[in-house]
Amino acid sequence: MHTEAENSRALAAVLGLCAILIVTVLLSHPHEHIQSFAELVDFETRYGAINQIVHGGMMVALVLLMGAHVALAQRVGAGRLTTTIALTALGTGSALMIGSLVLDGFVTPALAARFASEANDAARHAIRVQIQFCEICVGLLMPMALVGMAAAALAWMHPLVRAGGRSVMVGRLGGGIGLTIGTAVMTARPETLSHVLLGGLFLVALWQLALAFALAETKAVRTR
């Protein structure tokens, strides 16, 4: 039978793994300054396989992250309103982000490959419209996803502070991270939004490392 300490270490390991996966994906993502549709098609066709691996890796990280937060909620009291709000916000943010990842990492490259191989002008125009639609959806879904995760970090602050120990500091740090991400995303200008989103994802990874740190103290996260 697993002891409370072993369960805490296992959960901390999963949260730490999620943070590492998120950072690895962000650092592995191909980046180029794209100014035209032709450059976009060229980029998507050249990096199609890498994009699938990178975006698929982020999807795996989000699934693990959701499971870890459900386990964390069971430790602090899953019936509390703030814990329920935190899980709901994180689940909503993760679902929106997965939608964005599917469009950006799988649908758009597939459409770009079809565009590059298509000879009929009418078909190429239709594919171009579909790619542009995907880009618009990604541009909406990703900020909404980060706002959901920011709300989750803010909601987690209350139950973590109540838990005592290291969780007090981690809860306050998470609340600060959530407030920072939410404010930055909602006030970002279009030309700087991509950088804000990238920074927000790094902060999400930092938040998971902080939660893992809290769980390293066996009694830091406990029900009162």
C-alpha positions as CSV (number, residue, x, y, z in Angstrom):
1,M,0.0,0.0,0.0
2,H,1.3,3.4,-0.9
3,T,1.9,5.9,1.9
4,E,0.9,9.5,1.8
5,A,4.5,10.5,1.3
6,E,4.8,8.2,-1.7
7,N,1.6,9.4,-3.2
8,S,2.8,13.0,-2.8
9,R,6.1,12.3,-4.5
10,A,4.3,10.5,-7.4
11,L,2.0,13.5,-7.9
12,A,4.9,15.9,-7.6
13,A,6.8,13.9,-10.2
14,V,3.8,14.1,-12.6
15,L,3.5,17.8,-12.2
16,G,7.2,18.2,-12.7
17,L,7.0,16.1,-15.8
18,C,4.2,18.3,-17.2
19,A,6.3,21.4,-16.6
20,I,9.3,19.8,-18.4
21,L,7.1,18.7,-21.3
22,I,5.6,22.2,-21.7
23,V,9.0,23.9,-21.7
24,T,10.5,21.3,-24.1
25,V,7.6,21.7,-26.5
26,L,7.9,25.5,-26.4
27,L,11.7,25.3,-27.1
28,S,11.3,22.7,-29.8
29,H,8.5,24.6,-31.7
30,P,9.8,25.9,-35.1
31,H,9.8,29.7,-35.3
32,E,10.1,31.9,-38.4
33,H,9.0,35.4,-39.2
34,I,6.2,34.9,-41.8
35,Q,5.0,37.9,-43.8
36,S,3.0,36.3,-46.7
37,F,0.7,33.4,-47.3
38,A,3.3,31.8,-49.6
39,E,5.8,31.8,-46.7
40,L,3.1,30.3,-44.4
41,V,2.5,27.4,-46.8
42,D,6.2,26.9,-47.2
43,F,6.7,26.9,-43.4
44,E,3.9,24.5,-42.8
45,T,5.0,22.0,-45.5
46,R,8.6,22.0,-44.3
47,Y,7.9,21.6,-40.6
48,G,4.7,19.6,-40.8
49,A,6.1,16.5,-39.1
50,I,7.8,18.5,-36.4
51,N,4.7,20.4,-35.8
52,Q,2.7,17.2,-35.3
53,I,5.2,15.9,-32.7
54,V,5.4,19.3,-30.9
55,H,1.7,19.9,-30.8
56,G,1.0,16.3,-29.9
57,G,3.5,16.5,-27.1
58,M,1.7,19.5,-25.7
59,M,-1.6,17.7,-25.9
60,V,-0.1,14.8,-23.8
61,A,1.2,17.3,-21.3
62,L,-2.3,18.8,-20.9
63,V,-4.0,15.4,-20.4
64,L,-1.4,14.6,-17.7
65,L,-1.8,18.0,-16.2
66,M,-5.6,17.6,-15.9
67,G,-5.2,14.3,-14.2
68,A,-2.7,15.6,-11.8
69,H,-4.9,18.5,-10.8
70,V,-7.8,16.1,-10.2
71,A,-5.6,14.1,-7.9
72,L,-4.5,17.3,-6.2
73,A,-8.1,18.4,-5.7
74,Q,-8.8,15.0,-4.0
75,R,-6.1,15.8,-1.5
76,V,-7.3,19.3,-0.6
77,G,-11.0,18.6,-0.7
78,A,-12.7,18.1,-4.0
79,G,-16.0,19.3,-2.7
80,R,-14.9,22.9,-2.1
81,L,-16.3,25.6,-4.4
82,T,-12.9,27.1,-5.2
83,T,-11.4,23.7,-6.0
84,T,-14.3,22.9,-8.3
85,I,-13.9,26.3,-10.0
86,A,-10.2,25.7,-10.4
87,L,-10.7,22.3,-12.1
88,T,-13.5,23.6,-14.3
89,A,-11.4,26.5,-15.4
90,L,-8.3,24.3,-16.1
91,G,-10.5,21.8,-18.0
92,T,-12.0,24.6,-20.1
93,G,-8.6,26.1,-20.8
94,S,-7.1,22.7,-21.7
95,A,-10.0,21.9,-24.0
96,L,-9.6,25.2,-25.8
97,M,-5.9,24.8,-26.1
98,I,-6.2,21.3,-27.5
99,G,-8.6,22.6,-30.1
100,S,-6.0,25.2,-31.0
101,L,-3.2,22.6,-31.1
102,V,-5.2,20.3,-33.4
103,L,-5.9,23.2,-35.8
104,D,-2.4,24.6,-35.7
105,G,-0.4,21.4,-35.6
106,F,-2.4,19.0,-37.7
107,V,-5.2,20.6,-39.8
108,T,-3.2,23.6,-41.1
109,P,-0.1,21.6,-42.2
110,A,-2.4,19.1,-43.9
111,L,-4.2,21.9,-45.8
112,A,-0.9,23.5,-46.7
113,A,0.3,20.2,-48.2
114,R,-2.9,20.0,-50.2
115,F,-2.5,23.6,-51.3
116,A,1.1,23.0,-52.5
117,S,0.1,19.9,-54.5
118,E,-3.1,21.3,-56.0
119,A,-3.0,22.7,-59.6
120,N,-6.6,23.9,-59.9
121,D,-6.9,27.6,-59.0
122,A,-10.4,27.3,-57.7
123,A,-9.4,24.5,-55.4
124,R,-6.3,26.4,-54.2
125,H,-8.5,29.4,-53.4
126,A,-10.9,27.2,-51.3
127,I,-8.0,25.7,-49.5
128,R,-6.5,29.1,-48.8
129,V,-9.7,30.2,-47.2
130,Q,-9.7,27.1,-45.0
131,I,-6.2,27.8,-43.9
132,Q,-7.0,31.4,-43.1
133,F,-10.1,30.3,-41.1
134,C,-7.8,27.9,-39.1
135,E,-5.4,30.8,-38.4
136,I,-8.3,33.0,-37.1
137,C,-9.6,30.2,-34.9
138,V,-6.1,29.6,-33.4
139,G,-5.7,33.3,-32.8
140,L,-8.9,33.2,-30.7
141,L,-8.6,29.8,-29.0
142,M,-5.1,30.2,-27.6
143,P,-5.7,33.5,-25.7
144,M,-9.0,32.1,-24.4
145,A,-7.2,28.9,-23.2
146,L,-4.6,30.9,-21.3
147,V,-7.2,33.0,-19.6
148,G,-8.9,29.8,-18.5
149,M,-5.6,28.6,-17.0
150,A,-5.0,31.9,-15.4
151,A,-8.5,31.7,-13.7
152,A,-7.5,28.2,-12.5
153,A,-4.3,29.4,-10.9
154,L,-6.3,32.2,-9.2
155,A,-8.9,29.7,-7.9
156,W,-6.3,27.3,-6.6
157,M,-4.8,30.1,-4.4
158,H,-7.5,29.8,-1.8
159,P,-7.5,26.1,-1.0
160,L,-3.7,26.0,-1.2
161,V,-3.3,28.9,1.3
162,R,-5.7,27.2,3.6
163,A,-3.7,24.0,3.4
164,G,-0.7,25.6,5.2
165,G,3.0,24.8,5.0
166,R,4.7,25.4,1.7
167,S,1.3,25.5,0.0
168,V,0.8,29.0,1.3
169,M,3.7,30.4,-0.7
170,V,2.9,28.3,-3.7
171,G,-0.8,29.3,-3.6
172,R,0.2,33.0,-3.5
173,L,2.7,32.5,-6.3
174,G,0.1,30.7,-8.4
175,G,-2.4,33.5,-7.8
176,G,0.3,36.0,-8.9
177,I,1.0,34.0,-12.0
178,G,-2.7,33.7,-12.8
179,L,-3.2,37.4,-12.4
180,T,-0.1,38.2,-14.5
181,I,-1.2,35.9,-17.4
182,G,-4.8,37.1,-17.4
183,T,-3.9,40.7,-17.4
184,A,-1.2,40.3,-20.0
185,V,-3.4,38.4,-22.4
186,M,-6.4,40.7,-22.1
187,T,-4.3,43.9,-22.5
188,A,-1.9,42.6,-25.2
189,R,-1.7,44.4,-28.5
190,P,-2.1,42.2,-31.7
191,E,1.5,42.7,-32.6
192,T,2.8,41.5,-29.2
193,L,0.2,38.8,-28.5
194,S,2.3,35.9,-29.7
195,H,5.1,36.9,-27.3
196,V,2.6,37.2,-24.5
197,L,1.1,33.8,-25.2
198,L,4.6,32.2,-25.2
199,G,5.5,33.9,-21.9
200,G,2.2,32.8,-20.5
201,L,2.9,29.2,-21.3
202,F,6.3,29.4,-19.6
203,L,4.5,30.8,-16.5
204,V,2.0,27.8,-16.6
205,A,5.1,25.5,-16.5
206,L,6.5,27.5,-13.6
207,W,3.2,27.1,-11.7
208,Q,3.4,23.3,-12.1
209,L,6.9,23.3,-10.7
210,A,5.8,25.3,-7.7
211,L,2.9,22.8,-7.1
212,A,5.4,20.0,-7.2
213,F,7.5,21.8,-4.7
214,A,4.6,22.1,-2.3
215,L,3.9,18.4,-2.6
216,A,7.5,17.6,-1.7
217,E,6.4,18.4,1.9
218,T,4.2,15.5,2.7
219,K,1.8,17.4,5.0
220,A,1.9,20.6,3.0
221,V,-1.3,19.8,1.1
222,R,-3.8,18.4,3.5
223,T,-7.5,18.8,4.2
224,R,-8.6,21.0,7.1
